[in-house]
């Protein structure tokens, strides 16, 4: 159930329909927009949304889906249905073109049925073949004329007609020449056609000098148009042949229409598919324009939305300022939300956003929310908004509100969504507030879902104390007295009535009198609300700061753990290698000592032999002893701010930011480090070459990459899923090589690839700017990227 009957007008869905119609390529597609209705069938809604998503993917990939000859066949099919009727040649030609489009759509979806399964299901019932279009083209040419070859009789008639027209032309030229010689013809005049017959223009005073029939005269009466007697038979013959031609053409078209009457069921199915595809394409086009996503669809009522935007507000402010997104959460425990806050603070926009987006989803449209949002399905949406005063029914604004509330309490249930703007307003505040509270109590008992807006003090207290309903406030900048349009759930909002009145410029004594009349309790409540607002804002900022710091700490810890694990692994490898070498040396040493002992015993410690053996042991000692590595002698060098340096023995390079005494602050990538000056060395050409050599030996040949690198990447014709890896590889290499300016060719088209490329480039901190190329060198078909 949708209530009231003007529901779509009040929420702005009429404008959504108009937008969709503007994207349709045919009246048949627009008719589907008119037939679009609210549904509570979960599976049906999911199918509609999946169709929308699939066509959105086709648009984003820039695939060549047919977009021409989307004709409305309503009149054609009506003519074909009637016996003895026929389609005109132009109608048949347009039908042939549209049949080709239908077959092209079916072929496209058939080849990509795994990517677009729901759209392919729509194409499966289509049974028309290319033979139908071929039949039409055999009879009718591309100028919407029946071909001479359409029948043997038509060919004969047209041949005789051309012969008679040639004979008549020659005869007319001969008579006209004579008339000119006799000076009967007005100067500059030529033979012409009157009533479908060739005539000669003759001056009125000479009309008796040429035998024939006067068919017409000029406006002044000075010239008559005369059909000479000699041309009468030829004109009659031509007229007769033209009638014969027309009868034969009608016969051919009637015969062709009769043939298509046999295919009427298949034609209706095919054109229904074409109109439906046109409608789905329009929905996808709208999704692109409002940046819509596919949220999670739940069977049961639920409303957990992130970054929701009012689509019409987004379109109206596009290019002017950003729309503040709405985060809202209703669940089984708290089904009702009471929104309060100052006038013009966004309460009604919040309410309309909820109603419009929920209605759009249940009509099968994607909506501008985060894709992680959860949207439940409701059986009813009931709305009470705006001034509903009725002179015809003798109803005041408040009476009409009460009538709506009566409908809500009678009809709403646990699967209904009610939307109530300025609840309780329009009458005495004391009685209006009490009645509004009683209505909320009744709706809570019926477990109804909904959003209501109010200024009433008692309703805010009620929402703070009663289970099942929550307070919410539209945030307001009380320093500048400007609305922030941010919804805060969990606390009531202040109306800021006195502050706004003070800003407008009401006299101070008037405001003081108003404060007295309001009373200390209510004024104190307003101040408490604002105080809580400030504290919550400060707490929110601190929380965000701590979250950022925690994130940075986690990243640093992850880097430390990674480096620590790497060092531990390398340490184990070095120790194992050293142990292995030591074991081998020990084995060689033992073997040599044993050999020496045996030699001495065998030669009974002969002096010469003993010297020889001792020399062999000294040689072994020199092999075993580890020679201390000589440190390279460093010459004193002066380091200054801005020098590019590295820590001695490491490959990471950085830039000196400042020097204080013997310490220097160095920027290594994203990290700043304070390091002793004697631990640093300035990067010279030789050192840079050494670092590059190490990179090359570790698998990265910098010089080879630099020599093979092109500063231009061409992604034209690529799909989105192909572009991202190519762009990442291109950017990584460019950053590694220290490039300054890059170009990415993506073409113009519908701007999909350009948007994908530029959105992805925003993720690179190294990118300083990404703009269009000069208009003479490609304009918005090329993105010029400047690296920091």
Secondary structure as GFF3:
##gff-version 3
##sequence-region A 1 788
A	DSSP	beta_strand	2	3	.	.	.	ID=ss1
A	DSSP	alpha_helix	7	11	.	.	.	ID=ss2
A	DSSP	alpha_helix	13	23	.	.	.	ID=ss3
A	DSSP	alpha_helix	27	35	.	.	.	ID=ss4
A	DSSP	alpha_helix	42	61	.	.	.	ID=ss5
A	DSSP	alpha_helix	74	81	.	.	.	ID=ss6
A	DSSP	alpha_helix	89	111	.	.	.	ID=ss7
A	DSSP	alpha_helix	117	124	.	.	.	ID=ss8
A	DSSP	alpha_helix	130	139	.	.	.	ID=ss9
A	DSSP	three_ten_helix	148	150	.	.	.	ID=ss10
A	DSSP	alpha_helix	152	181	.	.	.	ID=ss11
A	DSSP	beta_strand	192	194	.	.	.	ID=ss12
A	DSSP	beta_strand	197	203	.	.	.	ID=ss13
A	DSSP	three_ten_helix	204	209	.	.	.	ID=ss14
A	DSSP	beta_strand	212	217	.	.	.	ID=ss15
A	DSSP	beta_strand	223	228	.	.	.	ID=ss16
A	DSSP	alpha_helix	229	261	.	.	.	ID=ss17
A	DSSP	alpha_helix	264	290	.	.	.	ID=ss18
A	DSSP	beta_strand	296	298	.	.	.	ID=ss19
A	DSSP	beta_strand	303	308	.	.	.	ID=ss20
A	DSSP	alpha_helix	311	317	.	.	.	ID=ss21
A	DSSP	beta_strand	326	330	.	.	.	ID=ss22
A	DSSP	beta_strand	336	340	.	.	.	ID=ss23
A	DSSP	alpha_helix	347	362	.	.	.	ID=ss24
A	DSSP	beta_strand	374	376	.	.	.	ID=ss25
A	DSSP	beta_strand	380	384	.	.	.	ID=ss26
A	DSSP	alpha_helix	397	411	.	.	.	ID=ss27
A	DSSP	beta_strand	416	420	.	.	.	ID=ss28
A	DSSP	alpha_helix	429	445	.	.	.	ID=ss29
A	DSSP	beta_strand	449	453	.	.	.	ID=ss30
A	DSSP	alpha_helix	457	465	.	.	.	ID=ss31
A	DSSP	beta_strand	469	477	.	.	.	ID=ss32
A	DSSP	beta_strand	482	489	.	.	.	ID=ss33
A	DSSP	alpha_helix	497	504	.	.	.	ID=ss34
A	DSSP	alpha_helix	508	518	.	.	.	ID=ss35
A	DSSP	alpha_helix	520	603	.	.	.	ID=ss36
A	DSSP	alpha_helix	607	624	.	.	.	ID=ss37
A	DSSP	beta_strand	644	647	.	.	.	ID=ss38
A	DSSP	beta_strand	653	660	.	.	.	ID=ss39
A	DSSP	beta_strand	663	668	.	.	.	ID=ss40
A	DSSP	beta_strand	671	676	.	.	.	ID=ss41
A	DSSP	three_ten_helix	677	679	.	.	.	ID=ss42
A	DSSP	beta_strand	680	682	.	.	.	ID=ss43
A	DSSP	alpha_helix	685	697	.	.	.	ID=ss44
A	DSSP	alpha_helix	702	708	.	.	.	ID=ss45
A	DSSP	beta_strand	712	714	.	.	.	ID=ss46
A	DSSP	alpha_helix	720	736	.	.	.	ID=ss47
A	DSSP	beta_strand	741	745	.	.	.	ID=ss48
A	DSSP	alpha_helix	752	761	.	.	.	ID=ss49
A	DSSP	beta_strand	767	772	.	.	.	ID=ss50
A	DSSP	three_ten_helix	775	777	.	.	.	ID=ss51
A	DSSP	three_ten_helix	779	781	.	.	.	ID=ss52
A	DSSP	beta_strand	782	787	.	.	.	ID=ss53
###
